[in-house]
Amino acid sequence: MGNIHRVKGNYSEAIASLSAARETFYELDRELDVSYCDRDLAVVFYEQKNYDDAAALFTSAREVFLRLDEPSAAAFCQEMLGSIYCIRGDYQAAETQLESALQTYTSLGSMGDIADCSCSLGDVYRSQQRFDAALESLQVAYDIGQKQGNTLRIANALRVRSYVHWDQAQFAQARHLLLDAQRLYESIEYTRGLELCAEDLAELDRDEQA
């Protein structure tokens, strides 16, 4: 129920619902369920840009998932920690977390997770100006998205790829990729993606005219 509230953006309801569930599981001594609640709460905090609380919960939940042999859930926590480090500009720490998560996903053969993690890694490599490594990672994400017919993953890979070209002042290529991503987000009515593309295109206009 907490996740339904989160998806709808009702964060206070999501926190209340997840906290109540966590309390119940804690009283029943169901440690794994408590950790899943912590993970979901951390996602809510992350979406609210409350990165300190999100990072603390992802870290503690990950330790429990590792101890109780839940590698996929542990890798998800690492992936999210990688995103938080990236947002904070600590690209080395982000790379360490994301590469470790990717390794786990690869060993589990979890293709969708490999795609998402590769897309995030591509953005980290780009931020480090390692453009070839970035394009390689983004190609992995794009290819998996194509194979799965997953429009969101394809669009995300194209949007981040546009940043790689943008950073190298290849504005026409960047614009082309952003417009492609925008069309794909539109086709699945993904509002957040459309907002990002609109912001990026406006900023790209300013950069080109500078």
C-alpha positions, 0 to 999 in steps of 0.5 A: 500500500505504501508503494501505491501512495509513493507512486501517486506522490502521496509521500506522507501517506506512504511514510505512514503506511510503511512505518505502520507495516514496519512496526508490525513486522518488528513486533512479529520479529520478521527481520527481512520484512522490516528491511523491505519496509526500510528499503521502501521508506528509503525510496520515498525519502530519496524521491523527496530529496531527503538524501541523508535519511535515504542513504542511512536506510539503504545502508542498514537495509543492505547489511540485513539483505546481505546477511539473510542472502537476498542479493538482488535487494542488497544490490538495489540498495547499492544502486540507490546509494550510487545514485545518491553519491552521484547527485552529491558529486562523489563520482568515485564512490558512485562508481564503486557502488554501481559497479558492485551492484551491476556485478550482482545483477549480472551474476543473477542474470537480472536483465532489467536491473542490468539495464537500469544500473548500466544507464546510471553508470553511464551517467557517472562515467560521463560526469567523470568525462570518460565518454567512451566508457559512458557510451559503452554502458549506455549501449548495454542499457539501450540494447537490453531495452530494445530486446525487452521492448521496454520503452522507458529503458530505451528513452532513459538511455537516449536521454543520458546519451544526449548528455554525453554529446552535449558535454562535448559540445555536439549540440545537434546530436544531443538535441536529436537524442533528446527529441527521440527520448521525449517522443518515447516518454510521450508514447508511454505518458511518462510525465517525469521524463517529459519534464526532464526533456523540456528542461534539458531542451531549454537549457540546450538552447541557451548553451547553443546561443552562448 
